Amino acid sequence: MPRSDPAHHPALDDVVSLLRDVTQASTSADSITTFMQRYRRVRPVDVFLGVRSASNDPAGGYRIIYEHVDGDDSVDRPASCEDAAKLPVHHGGLIARLIADPTPKLVADFSLGSDPALAHLPRDLATVMALPIFAGVDVEEWAITFSRQPASAFSADDLARALMTGNLLAMANRHLDSFATISRLHTRLRDQFDQVARVQQQLLPSRTPDVPGLEIATSYIPSELAGGDYYDFFRLPGETWGVLIADVSGHGAAAATIMAMLHAILHAYAPISEGSGPPNPADVLEFANARLVHANLEGAFVTAIFAVFDPVAGVLTFANAGHPPPRLKSGLDGSIHPLDSDAAVPLGILTPLGASSRSITLRPNDSIVLYTDGITESFDLTGDMFGTTRLDQALHDCTGAPDCIVESVHKALFEHRGGPTRDDDQTLVALRFHGLCVL
């Protein structure tokens, strides 16, 4: 017995065309418009209405949120619930009866002439199908379709299939609406991050200062648009200079905000801005710590090193609050040594901080490297950490000139990571002492 090939049935071709077009829609409005324009090739439908109950109307009113009559090019569907709530509320009539209870309905005996909300529709419509569109246990919306075909053209199976199709389309459209909302929020959040990043960049030194006796190079690379690393230079009383490097726990906008707080705190510290002599680095950290503790950072903290450089004596005095120790590259033999000190706990946790200062006398061509843990705690794809051993090797492989230090460390990180990506902010401040300076 010969068998027909359903793959070439005209009705199936129409369904395939419908699905291809609908699944290409980028918005729920486009999806609904495309569906309505194509669906009448599959089923005898001449008018589509979208209806929602007016939830804040005690009289049980409803709103027609979209309408599509055969021949229309598009659907004017509200872009949001707020827009839909501005549409007029109707009462009574055919639609009120159809949506009185949450069950699908197929009705043939109705009149449009006496219904103000439907009086403009064609008079030869013979059948109406009301389909509840569910959102969980509640009816979110009603899809109401009118046809010129008599009720005999429809069966209970047709009603069931239409109910399933309408609800599946609604689910897909909710996903499209959610994606559109997420995209808008992402764009807004991205703009806010851009603004935070621009403000943060303005808080960092616009150029390295001209410090007598020192050659300086810096590098600041946030893991996101805005980061929590911070470095700064301060011209101090007595022709000395202050150098700061700090790292706020975490990264992103919250860390950048705390970084801005620290910037404001330090630049308001009187011994820095108007003192008669260079401040004690430990006192600077104690001052900043007290303000940050008072601000209640809610679990966040800041590691920091503040150093004071005396170009006449060639002395660097520094205090450490939980920060990775600086590295010293000897100008005499090129050896690398950590500048360990009695590091206090990070800023913002408890008072008093208990910081102490340490001084070292630099020799000609000695290099000091300050860095954040985003460098040493950078991991490769196997989970192997960059660490201080690789950092020291990168310092050994360069001349000790600050620009060379920055380039060598970046190259080593790139090779270790296998690319330019990073999981945390990475900051370097490299200093090289040229020799005693007579001011």
C-alpha positions, 0 to 999 in steps of 0.5 A: 500500500502506498504511503504518503510522505508527511514531510511534504504536507502543506500544513507542515510546511506552514508550521515550519515557516511559522516556527522559523520566523518566530524563533528569529524574533528578538523582542516579544512584540516582534514574536507576537506580531510574527506569530499572528501574521503566520498563524492564520496560515495554520488555523482559521483566525481573523482577529487576535486580542490580548487581554489583562484583568485590571487587578486594581479595579474592584469592578472587575474591569479589563484592559485590551493590551494588544489587537491584531486584525487580519491585514494589520502589519504589526502589533502595538503591544505595551513595552512594560507593565507600567505602560499597560496600566495606562490603557483604558479599563473596560467593563462588561460585555463579551470579554468580561464573560469570557474571562470570568473564570480561568477556563478555556472557552469556544463560543459561537453565540455572541454579538459584537454590536452592543459591546463598546470595546469590540464594536469596531471589529468585523461583523461577520466573525462567527466564533471566539476562542478564549485561552488563559495564559498562565504564570504559575497558578495565576492567569497572567493574560488572555489570548482571545481569537475570533474567526469567520469560520463556524464553530463546527470548524473547531474541535476540543482538540483544536482548543487544547492545541491552541491553549498549549501553543498560546502558553508556550509562546507566552513562556518564550516571550517572557524569556525575551522580555527578561533578556531585554530587561537584563540587557538594559540593566547590564547597559546601565550597570556598565555605564555606572562602572565606566563612571566609577572607573573614570573617577578612579583614574582621576584619583591616581597620579596623572604622571610620575613626580620628579623626585630628586634622586629617584627614577620611578615607573608605575603600572596599574591594571584593574581586573574590571573597569574599576578596581581596588588597588591604589598608589600615590605620591605625596610631596611632604614638608622638608623636601621629602616624598611620600609613597603609598601602595594599597589594595582593597579586598575584593575588586569592582565598584565597591573596592573602588569606592573604598579606594576613593575613601582612602584617597580622601583620608590621606590627602586630608591628613594634616601632617601630609598637607601642612606639617612642619616635617615628614610624618612617621609612616606608622602614624599615617597608617594609624590615622587612615586605619582609625577613619576606615574602622569608623566607616564600618567597611562591613568585612572589607579591609585594606592592605597598605604600605606608606613610605617616606623617602629622604633624598638627602640622606638616601633613607626610605622609611616605611610601615606595613599594614598587612601588605606584601613586603617590598622587594629590594634589588641590590644595585651592587650585585643584583641580588633580590631581598624582601624588605620584611618588617613587623607588618600590622593587620590590614586597615579597617579591621581594628584599632589601634593598628599597632603599626611600626616604621622601619628605615633602610639606607639605599645605596646607588642603583638600589631598586625598590619594588612595591606591588599588590597581591594580584601579581604574586597570586596570579594563577595559571590554568593548572592552578599554579600561583605566580608567587614571589619566586617568579617575581624575583626571577623577573626582577633578576632578568632586568637591569633594575631600571623601573621601566625595565622592572615593569616590562619584565614582570608583565612579560613573566605574568603573561607567560605564566598566565598564558594571556593578558587576562587577570583575576585581580587588580595588578599594581606595580610601583618601581623606584631606583635610587641614583645616589645622594642628592644635594638640594 
